[in-house]
Amino acid sequence: PQTFRFEQVYSERPNITTDKAWLDLFPMQGGFFKHPKFASERATFATFHQLHCLDSIRHAYWSLHDAVLAGRAMTGAEMPHHAAPHHVRHCIDLLRQALMCQPDLTVEINNDALGGVTGFGTEHVCVHWEELVDWTSEWETYEQYPPEETILPAKHQHTAEAPGSN
């Protein structure tokens, strides 16, 4: 059992610290592997693709958030591929289907003070994430692929922090 706790680093604006936290969720080569029984061709577990999608949505959110606060319009062409509208739409539907395919049936108690649930402080039955990453790392492929063919969170150039960031 694992109790969910809010880990702010995963929802904060992209910067060196938050991007490293996301990158550290993945095996060293991004989770692509070959295995004689499960995947004779280059493959990844759906969960790594789903995490990549969630991180892409995080990047898109903060890009649009900053543009709105600055009072400027932002076109899809200005956004990096992983945060572009067509990619975010793909990710939203992929995550919807994944949640419906493997629903977490943990009961979450309503918090009357909030008028809803937070999902935190509730015990869940989870896979051992480190074991999944370790297994994948053992079978990862070390072939070179173009950056657009990886699911690792994108590497970003970080300069000055945006106003209001920590």
Rosetta constraint file for C-alpha pairs under 8 A:
AtomPair CA 1 CA 123 HARMONIC 6.08 0.50
AtomPair CA 1 CA 124 HARMONIC 5.42 0.50
AtomPair CA 1 CA 125 HARMONIC 4.59 0.50
AtomPair CA 1 CA 126 HARMONIC 6.37 0.50
AtomPair CA 2 CA 123 HARMONIC 5.30 0.50
AtomPair CA 2 CA 124 HARMONIC 5.18 0.50
AtomPair CA 2 CA 125 HARMONIC 6.18 0.50
AtomPair CA 2 CA 126 HARMONIC 6.56 0.50
AtomPair CA 3 CA 120 HARMONIC 7.30 0.50
AtomPair CA 3 CA 121 HARMONIC 5.69 0.50
AtomPair CA 3 CA 122 HARMONIC 5.28 0.50
AtomPair CA 3 CA 123 HARMONIC 4.06 0.50
AtomPair CA 3 CA 124 HARMONIC 5.98 0.50
AtomPair CA 4 CA 119 HARMONIC 7.03 0.50
AtomPair CA 4 CA 120 HARMONIC 4.87 0.50
AtomPair CA 4 CA 121 HARMONIC 5.49 0.50
AtomPair CA 4 CA 122 HARMONIC 5.87 0.50
AtomPair CA 4 CA 123 HARMONIC 6.49 0.50
AtomPair CA 4 CA 124 HARMONIC 7.27 0.50
AtomPair CA 5 CA 120 HARMONIC 5.05 0.50
AtomPair CA 5 CA 121 HARMONIC 5.96 0.50
AtomPair CA 6 CA 120 HARMONIC 6.31 0.50
AtomPair CA 7 CA 11 HARMONIC 7.78 0.50
AtomPair CA 8 CA 12 HARMONIC 6.29 0.50
AtomPair CA 9 CA 17 HARMONIC 7.72 0.50
AtomPair CA 9 CA 18 HARMONIC 5.46 0.50
AtomPair CA 9 CA 21 HARMONIC 7.06 0.50
AtomPair CA 10 CA 18 HARMONIC 6.27 0.50
AtomPair CA 10 CA 21 HARMONIC 7.02 0.50
AtomPair CA 10 CA 22 HARMONIC 6.81 0.50
AtomPair CA 11 CA 58 HARMONIC 6.82 0.50
AtomPair CA 12 CA 18 HARMONIC 6.70 0.50
AtomPair CA 13 CA 18 HARMONIC 7.22 0.50
AtomPair CA 13 CA 58 HARMONIC 7.59 0.50
AtomPair CA 13 CA 59 HARMONIC 7.34 0.50
AtomPair CA 13 CA 62 HARMONIC 5.82 0.50
AtomPair CA 13 CA 165 HARMONIC 7.40 0.50
AtomPair CA 14 CA 18 HARMONIC 5.71 0.50
AtomPair CA 14 CA 19 HARMONIC 5.93 0.50
AtomPair CA 14 CA 58 HARMONIC 7.92 0.50
AtomPair CA 14 CA 59 HARMONIC 6.48 0.50
AtomPair CA 14 CA 62 HARMONIC 7.47 0.50
AtomPair CA 15 CA 19 HARMONIC 5.84 0.50
AtomPair CA 15 CA 156 HARMONIC 7.89 0.50
AtomPair CA 15 CA 158 HARMONIC 6.03 0.50
AtomPair CA 15 CA 161 HARMONIC 7.75 0.50
AtomPair CA 16 CA 20 HARMONIC 6.07 0.50
AtomPair CA 16 CA 158 HARMONIC 6.62 0.50
AtomPair CA 17 CA 21 HARMONIC 6.31 0.50
AtomPair CA 18 CA 22 HARMONIC 6.40 0.50
AtomPair CA 19 CA 23 HARMONIC 6.07 0.50
AtomPair CA 19 CA 153 HARMONIC 7.24 0.50
AtomPair CA 19 CA 155 HARMONIC 7.60 0.50
AtomPair CA 20 CA 24 HARMONIC 5.98 0.50
AtomPair CA 21 CA 25 HARMONIC 6.84 0.50
AtomPair CA 22 CA 26 HARMONIC 7.53 0.50
AtomPair CA 22 CA 55 HARMONIC 7.36 0.50
AtomPair CA 22 CA 153 HARMONIC 6.79 0.50
AtomPair CA 23 CA 152 HARMONIC 6.64 0.50
AtomPair CA 23 CA 153 HARMONIC 5.89 0.50
AtomPair CA 26 CA 30 HARMONIC 5.55 0.50
AtomPair CA 26 CA 31 HARMONIC 6.37 0.50
AtomPair CA 26 CA 48 HARMONIC 7.04 0.50
AtomPair CA 26 CA 133 HARMONIC 6.74 0.50
AtomPair CA 26 CA 152 HARMONIC 7.10 0.50
AtomPair CA 27 CA 31 HARMONIC 5.22 0.50
AtomPair CA 27 CA 133 HARMONIC 5.43 0.50
AtomPair CA 27 CA 134 HARMONIC 7.32 0.50
AtomPair CA 27 CA 136 HARMONIC 6.81 0.50
AtomPair CA 27 CA 137 HARMONIC 5.54 0.50
AtomPair CA 28 CA 137 HARMONIC 6.78 0.50
AtomPair CA 29 CA 137 HARMONIC 7.53 0.50
AtomPair CA 29 CA 140 HARMONIC 6.59 0.50
AtomPair CA 29 CA 141 HARMONIC 7.38 0.50
AtomPair CA 29 CA 142 HARMONIC 6.95 0.50
AtomPair CA 29 CA 152 HARMONIC 7.89 0.50
AtomPair CA 30 CA 48 HARMONIC 7.83 0.50
AtomPair CA 30 CA 150 HARMONIC 6.75 0.50
AtomPair CA 30 CA 151 HARMONIC 6.12 0.50
AtomPair CA 30 CA 152 HARMONIC 4.98 0.50
AtomPair CA 31 CA 44 HARMONIC 5.63 0.50
AtomPair CA 31 CA 45 HARMONIC 7.27 0.50
AtomPair CA 31 CA 48 HARMONIC 6.72 0.50
AtomPair CA 31 CA 133 HARMONIC 7.67 0.50
AtomPair CA 31 CA 136 HARMONIC 6.05 0.50
AtomPair CA 31 CA 137 HARMONIC 6.87 0.50
AtomPair CA 31 CA 140 HARMONIC 6.30 0.50
AtomPair CA 31 CA 151 HARMONIC 7.95 0.50
AtomPair CA 32 CA 42 HARMONIC 6.17 0.50
AtomPair CA 32 CA 43 HARMONIC 5.25 0.50
AtomPair CA 32 CA 44 HARMONIC 4.62 0.50
AtomPair CA 32 CA 45 HARMONIC 7.89 0.50
AtomPair CA 32 CA 136 HARMONIC 7.68 0.50
AtomPair CA 32 CA 140 HARMONIC 5.43 0.50
AtomPair CA 32 CA 141 HARMONIC 6.06 0.50
AtomPair CA 33 CA 39 HARMONIC 7.58 0.50
AtomPair CA 33 CA 41 HARMONIC 7.99 0.50
AtomPair CA 33 CA 42 HARMONIC 5.54 0.50
AtomPair CA 33 CA 43 HARMONIC 5.50 0.50
AtomPair CA 33 CA 44 HARMONIC 6.14 0.50
AtomPair CA 33 CA 136 HARMONIC 6.64 0.50
AtomPair CA 33 CA 137 HARMONIC 7.85 0.50
AtomPair CA 33 CA 139 HARMONIC 5.18 0.50
AtomPair CA 33 CA 140 HARMONIC 3.83 0.50
AtomPair CA 33 CA 141 HARMONIC 4.87 0.50
AtomPair CA 34 CA 38 HARMONIC 7.75 0.50
AtomPair CA 34 CA 39 HARMONIC 5.29 0.50
AtomPair CA 34 CA 40 HARMONIC 5.46 0.50
AtomPair CA 34 CA 41 HARMONIC 5.72 0.50
AtomPair CA 34 CA 42 HARMONIC 5.24 0.50
AtomPair CA 34 CA 43 HARMONIC 6.44 0.50
AtomPair CA 34 CA 139 HARMONIC 5.96 0.50
AtomPair CA 34 CA 140 HARMONIC 6.40 0.50
AtomPair CA 34 CA 141 HARMONIC 6.28 0.50
AtomPair CA 35 CA 39 HARMONIC 4.86 0.50
AtomPair CA 35 CA 40 HARMONIC 5.52 0.50
AtomPair CA 35 CA 41 HARMONIC 7.83 0.50
AtomPair CA 35 CA 139 HARMONIC 6.36 0.50
AtomPair CA 36 CA 40 HARMONIC 5.32 0.50
AtomPair CA 39 CA 43 HARMONIC 6.31 0.50
AtomPair CA 42 CA 141 HARMONIC 7.28 0.50
AtomPair CA 44 CA 48 HARMONIC 6.90 0.50
AtomPair CA 44 CA 49 HARMONIC 7.45 0.50
AtomPair CA 45 CA 49 HARMONIC 7.00 0.50
AtomPair CA 46 CA 50 HARMONIC 6.10 0.50
AtomPair CA 47 CA 51 HARMONIC 6.13 0.50
AtomPair CA 48 CA 52 HARMONIC 6.17 0.50
AtomPair CA 48 CA 151 HARMONIC 7.23 0.50
AtomPair CA 49 CA 53 HARMONIC 6.26 0.50
AtomPair CA 49 CA 151 HARMONIC 6.14 0.50
AtomPair CA 50 CA 54 HARMONIC 6.25 0.50
AtomPair CA 50 CA 91 HARMONIC 7.48 0.50
AtomPair CA 50 CA 94 HARMONIC 7.29 0.50
AtomPair CA 50 CA 95 HARMONIC 6.32 0.50
AtomPair CA 50 CA 98 HARMONIC 7.99 0.50
AtomPair CA 51 CA 55 HARMONIC 6.18 0.50
AtomPair CA 52 CA 56 HARMONIC 6.18 0.50
AtomPair CA 52 CA 151 HARMONIC 5.64 0.50
AtomPair CA 52 CA 152 HARMONIC 6.42 0.50
AtomPair CA 52 CA 153 HARMONIC 6.00 0.50
AtomPair CA 53 CA 57 HARMONIC 6.27 0.50
AtomPair CA 53 CA 88 HARMONIC 7.34 0.50
AtomPair CA 53 CA 91 HARMONIC 5.00 0.50
AtomPair CA 53 CA 92 HARMONIC 7.69 0.50
AtomPair CA 53 CA 95 HARMONIC 7.69 0.50
AtomPair CA 54 CA 58 HARMONIC 6.32 0.50
AtomPair CA 54 CA 91 HARMONIC 7.19 0.50
AtomPair CA 54 CA 95 HARMONIC 7.96 0.50
AtomPair CA 55 CA 59 HARMONIC 6.31 0.50
AtomPair CA 55 CA 153 HARMONIC 6.75 0.50
AtomPair CA 56 CA 60 HARMONIC 6.19 0.50
AtomPair CA 56 CA 82 HARMONIC 5.43 0.50
AtomPair CA 56 CA 83 HARMONIC 5.28 0.50
AtomPair CA 56 CA 88 HARMONIC 6.79 0.50
AtomPair CA 56 CA 91 HARMONIC 7.91 0.50
AtomPair CA 56 CA 153 HARMONIC 7.60 0.50
AtomPair CA 57 CA 61 HARMONIC 5.97 0.50
AtomPair CA 57 CA 83 HARMONIC 6.47 0.50
AtomPair CA 57 CA 88 HARMONIC 5.92 0.50
AtomPair CA 57 CA 91 HARMONIC 7.51 0.50
AtomPair CA 58 CA 62 HARMONIC 6.35 0.50
AtomPair CA 59 CA 63 HARMONIC 6.11 0.50
AtomPair CA 59 CA 83 HARMONIC 5.94 0.50
AtomPair CA 60 CA 64 HARMONIC 6.12 0.50
AtomPair CA 60 CA 79 HARMONIC 7.79 0.50
AtomPair CA 60 CA 83 HARMONIC 4.58 0.50
AtomPair CA 60 CA 84 HARMONIC 7.12 0.50
AtomPair CA 60 CA 88 HARMONIC 7.50 0.50
AtomPair CA 61 CA 65 HARMONIC 5.89 0.50
AtomPair CA 62 CA 66 HARMONIC 6.00 0.50
AtomPair CA 63 CA 67 HARMONIC 6.29 0.50
AtomPair CA 63 CA 79 HARMONIC 7.74 0.50
AtomPair CA 64 CA 68 HARMONIC 6.10 0.50
AtomPair CA 64 CA 74 HARMONIC 7.20 0.50
AtomPair CA 65 CA 69 HARMONIC 6.29 0.50
AtomPair CA 66 CA 70 HARMONIC 6.11 0.50
AtomPair CA 66 CA 162 HARMONIC 7.90 0.50
AtomPair CA 67 CA 71 HARMONIC 6.16 0.50
AtomPair CA 67 CA 72 HARMONIC 5.36 0.50
AtomPair CA 67 CA 73 HARMONIC 6.49 0.50
AtomPair CA 67 CA 74 HARMONIC 6.50 0.50
AtomPair CA 68 CA 72 HARMONIC 6.02 0.50
AtomPair CA 68 CA 73 HARMONIC 7.16 0.50
AtomPair CA 74 CA 78 HARMONIC 6.54 0.50
AtomPair CA 74 CA 79 HARMONIC 7.88 0.50
AtomPair CA 75 CA 79 HARMONIC 7.11 0.50
AtomPair CA 76 CA 84 HARMONIC 5.42 0.50
AtomPair CA 76 CA 85 HARMONIC 6.07 0.50
AtomPair CA 77 CA 84 HARMONIC 7.42 0.50
AtomPair CA 79 CA 83 HARMONIC 5.94 0.50
AtomPair CA 79 CA 84 HARMONIC 5.36 0.50
AtomPair CA 80 CA 84 HARMONIC 6.01 0.50
AtomPair CA 81 CA 87 HARMONIC 7.06 0.50
AtomPair CA 82 CA 87 HARMONIC 6.06 0.50
AtomPair CA 82 CA 88 HARMONIC 7.37 0.50
AtomPair CA 82 CA 154 HARMONIC 7.65 0.50
AtomPair CA 83 CA 87 HARMONIC 6.43 0.50
AtomPair CA 83 CA 88 HARMONIC 6.08 0.50
AtomPair CA 84 CA 88 HARMONIC 6.19 0.50
AtomPair CA 85 CA 89 HARMONIC 6.06 0.50
AtomPair CA 86 CA 90 HARMONIC 6.30 0.50
AtomPair CA 87 CA 91 HARMONIC 6.19 0.50
AtomPair CA 88 CA 92 HARMONIC 6.10 0.50
AtomPair CA 89 CA 93 HARMONIC 6.37 0.50
AtomPair CA 90 CA 94 HARMONIC 6.10 0.50
AtomPair CA 91 CA 95 HARMONIC 6.04 0.50
AtomPair CA 92 CA 96 HARMONIC 6.15 0.50
AtomPair CA 93 CA 97 HARMONIC 6.21 0.50
AtomPair CA 94 CA 98 HARMONIC 6.13 0.50
AtomPair CA 95 CA 99 HARMONIC 6.05 0.50
AtomPair CA 96 CA 100 HARMONIC 6.30 0.50
AtomPair CA 97 CA 101 HARMONIC 5.97 0.50
AtomPair CA 98 CA 102 HARMONIC 6.16 0.50
AtomPair CA 98 CA 103 HARMONIC 7.93 0.50
AtomPair CA 99 CA 103 HARMONIC 5.18 0.50
AtomPair CA 99 CA 104 HARMONIC 7.67 0.50
AtomPair CA 106 CA 122 HARMONIC 7.94 0.50
AtomPair CA 106 CA 123 HARMONIC 7.58 0.50
AtomPair CA 106 CA 124 HARMONIC 6.05 0.50
AtomPair CA 107 CA 122 HARMONIC 7.99 0.50
AtomPair CA 108 CA 117 HARMONIC 6.67 0.50
AtomPair CA 108 CA 119 HARMONIC 6.25 0.50
AtomPair CA 108 CA 122 HARMONIC 6.50 0.50
AtomPair CA 109 CA 117 HARMONIC 6.55 0.50
AtomPair CA 110 CA 115 HARMONIC 7.16 0.50
AtomPair CA 110 CA 116 HARMONIC 5.24 0.50
AtomPair CA 110 CA 117 HARMONIC 4.96 0.50
AtomPair CA 111 CA 115 HARMONIC 5.93 0.50
AtomPair CA 111 CA 116 HARMONIC 5.44 0.50
AtomPair CA 111 CA 117 HARMONIC 5.59 0.50
AtomPair CA 111 CA 118 HARMONIC 7.77 0.50
AtomPair CA 112 CA 116 HARMONIC 6.60 0.50
AtomPair CA 127 CA 132 HARMONIC 7.93 0.50
AtomPair CA 128 CA 132 HARMONIC 6.58 0.50
AtomPair CA 129 CA 133 HARMONIC 6.29 0.50
AtomPair CA 130 CA 134 HARMONIC 5.99 0.50
AtomPair CA 131 CA 135 HARMONIC 6.05 0.50
AtomPair CA 132 CA 136 HARMONIC 6.15 0.50
AtomPair CA 133 CA 137 HARMONIC 6.00 0.50
AtomPair CA 134 CA 138 HARMONIC 6.41 0.50
AtomPair CA 135 CA 139 HARMONIC 6.87 0.50
AtomPair CA 136 CA 140 HARMONIC 5.92 0.50
AtomPair CA 145 CA 149 HARMONIC 6.13 0.50
AtomPair CA 145 CA 150 HARMONIC 7.21 0.50
AtomPair CA 146 CA 150 HARMONIC 7.29 0.50
AtomPair CA 161 CA 165 HARMONIC 6.17 0.50
AtomPair CA 161 CA 166 HARMONIC 7.77 0.50
